[in-house]
Amino acid sequence: MLVTRVAPTPSGYLHPGNAVNMLLTSWLAQAHRGRLLLRIDDFDTGRARPEYLVDVFDVLAWLGVAPDDGPRGPAQFDAEWN
């Protein structure tokens, strides 16, 4: 089974390239009946901001991309994944 992921970094608002990557990766997983994982790339903690984390989930929702695993929102990320 194909397993792939998106790993946005909450160190700035997402840009069109992030959106394209999220869509293509989601479509790839769907086409191969695979799984899409969301991993928030939190290595750049100095520039991370709560509003950037919210933006990740807003963009995913706007695109209609629903990862199969990973945090479902900022609160869950902070509580269980961070």
N, C-alpha and C positions, 0 to 999 in steps of 0.2 A: 504494500500500500504506500502510495506517495504521501509524504508528510512534508509540508513546507511551512514557512512562517513569514510574518511581517514583523519588523522590529523598529518601529519609529522611536526617535529620541525626543523627549519633551524638553528640548533646550531652545526651542523656537517654534513659531507656528508652522504647521506643515505647508508645503508648497506643492504645485501641480505635479512635480515628479514623484512625490510621496503618494499622491492619489493614484497616479498611473500604476505605480508599483503595487499598491494595495489591490487595485482592480485586477491587474494581470495575474498576480499571485493567487488571488481568490478564484479567478476563472480557471487557472491551471489545476488547482486542487479539485474543483468541481468536475472538470473534464476527465480527470483520472480517478474520480470517486475517492479522492484522498482527504486529508485533513489539513486545515489551515490553523496554525497556532499564532497567537499574538504574544509577543515578548516585548515589553517596553524596555528599550535600551536605556538603562539608567546609569551609565558610566560617567556621563558629564554632569555630575550633581551640582557643580558650581553654577551652571547656567539654567538648570531645570527650574521651572516655575509651575505652580498649580494650574494656571490658566493654559499653559502649553499641554499639560496632561489632559485637561478637559477637551482641548482642541483635537487631540488624537481620537477620542471617542466620538466627538461630534462629527468629524470627517468620516470615520468608519460608518456611522449611522447614516449620514447623508449619501454615502456611496452605496449603501445597502450591503456592506460587507460584514458578515457575522462570523468571526473566528469560532472554530470548534473548541478551542481551549485557550486559556489565558484569562486575565482579568476582564470583567464585564463592565467596569466603570472605574472612575478615579477612586471612589471610596474603597472598593474591593482591592484595587491595586495597592493602595496605601496600607490596608489592613492585612492582606494575605500574600502579596507578591513583592513588596518593597522591603 
